[in-house]
C-alpha cells in the first residue's frame, strides 16, 4: 500500500477501531474459547468490545498458532487489517545461541549479525513479525539480573552490537520479504537501577545519559530499527513511559525516529503505581502524549482513549498519528498483501533447528567461552592420554543451558555436557551431580512457565550426592567441575545481593580440590559472578555463561583444544559483591588509590577489598601466547582535520594458531567536565598462525574525541590525550598525544 492508501484506510476507521490498533494483548485473548477469553478479560478489566479490535498479539509463536489466530481474527474484522505478532526472540528462536553477555565476549559483531539473521529466518517461519530485541541497556552492575541481556559495560562496543543485531533481524531492510522488525529496548538508563534492584529508581544526569547510555540506542535508530520500547524506570523522576523529554524531544525530534513506540509490559498502568497518574485514564493520557503508540497488556488505552478524545482531553490527532505508525509498520511487513507471510508448518520445520543453524550456534558459543585461568597451561586436555575423567557438579548432566530469556527454545534440544564429553571420551568418563544448584529454590519465584522445584533434598541425600562425586573424583586423572547459578537467578527480576556461587557448590569444589587432582571449573551464569575463592580451588577456569543449544559441544571443543578460546569479557568481574557497580570506564575521583598524594587511608578505596576488578573488562586468555611490540604513534600532534596512526606489532610466540583481540583505549586528560579513565575506541580481532607477526594499526581522528562538554554541546576539546593499546583494559601500553586547536 502507498502512504496515501494508508491515510485513506485510517479515515475509514472509527475511533474505537483506531484505538484498537494501539492495543496489544496476549494470546489467551484471541482464542475462540469464550471461557478462556473471558478469564483474562476480567483479570485485565478490559472493555470486552475493545478486545476484538486489538491490533497486536504478544508472545504467540508458531506457524500453526499464529495462522489460526490471524485467520479467525480476519474473518471477524470489518477492515481486514491483519494482526501484528510480537515476541521476545532475544538470542535465538528455536536454535538458541549464548546469552548476549556471552556472545558479546566474542568481540565479533559480524558473527553476531549472522546469528540474528538465522534467528530472523526461524522467527519469521514461526509467524513472528517483531522481536523485542536487542536490549541495549548498558550493564555496569552485576547485581542486576538483566545484565544477561546486555552486551556489557561499554557504550561503543554495545553500539557495534546494536547495529549488528538490528541489521541481522531486519536483514536487507525489505521486511515484506525478509527478516522481522526489531524493537530496541529498554529506553533508557534501565541498567543503572539503584542497588541493582530490578525496576528500581534510576538517578542520573542528562550528560551521563547522553554520554554512556544513549549511544547504543542512537546507533540502533540510525541502523533503522522499527520500534522502541521505553524502560520501566524513571529518568529525572519521570517514568520513561510518560517522559516527553525522552520520547519526544530526544527520540522523535532530535534523532528523527518515526517508528512505533510500544510500552513495556503493563508499564502504562504502572504510571499510577509510580504515582504520576491518579488513574488509568490519566496514565493513558500521559503515555499517549509522551509518544507511546501501543499499550502492552493493560486496559488503559482500551478503556479510556475514546472517552478522553470525546471529552476533548486528548486530541484525536494523537490517536491518528499513533494508529498511522502502526499501519505503516504492518504495511512494511507486507501484512496487507500476505497476512501469513508465507508461513506454514512445513516452512517452519525446514527453517528451524537445522544442522546449519546448530553449527552456527556452536561457533557462536565457541567464541563466547572465556578462559579466565589456565595455570601451567593445563588446558587443552589431550584426549589420547586421558584414562578417566570425572565430570561432576549440578551442570554435569543438565539440559538447562539456554538461560532465562530463551522462552521459545526447548532445553531438551540442548545436549548436556555429559553427552557432549562422552562423544569425545566414550566410557572413559564418570558423571556425578555432587549437589543441586541450590539447596533452597523457594525465593526465586516463577517466570512464565518456569517454576521452582518444591522438592528439597534431605541431609542424607545431599551427603550421598557429595560422596558419589568425591569417589568419582578420586579415581580420575582430571576432574571437570560444572558449577553455576540457577537460571532463575538471572534475567528479568533476577537481582542478587550476593554474587558468589551457592555455598553448597563452593564447598563441593573445595573438597574436590583438596584431593589434589587437576581441577577444571566451568561456570554457567547470566552475569559476572564473584569467582575469588573459586579460582583458588582450580587449575583452569572457564566462564561458560548460558551457552545455548550447542553450548555443551562448544565447551567440549574448547576443553579438548579443537577450538582455541578467544573470548574477552565485556563486564568487569568483581572480587566482592560490594564493589558493584564496577566498570572500567569510570572516573578517577580526586583521590585515586594508586596515584593520589594523600596517604593510603584517604584515597578512594575499600579497607577490606581491592579497588580493581578480579578480571578487568576486555580480559580473557587463549591457548596461544602473543608478544606485543612497542606502541608507536605517527605523530604526537593531531590537528582537528588530520589523522594519527597508532601501530604496534603482535607476534604469536606459540606453536598454536589463534585469534587475538587487540584493544584501543583513549583518555582525555583534561576536559571541561571529568572524563573517564579510559574509553574503548576500537579493536582488531586478528588471526595469527604459529610464529606469525601482524602489524596492527588504528587511525585516530578528532571525531573520536568528542563528548558532551560542560555547556552540553557535543564536540572535542584541544589538549592532552592518552592513547592505550593492549590485550585488555588494564594491560595496556600508553602513549601521549595532543589535539591541536582549530585554526
Ligand atoms: C520485559 C520486556 C519484554 C516484555 C514482553 C517485560 O516484562 O521487560 O523486556 O519484552 O516483558 O514480554
Boltz pocket constraint, residues with backbone or C-beta under 6 A from the ligand:
constraints:
  - pocket:
      binder: B
      contacts: [[A, 59], [A, 88], [A, 132], [A, 185], [A, 264], [A, 265], [A, 492]]
      max_distance: 6.0
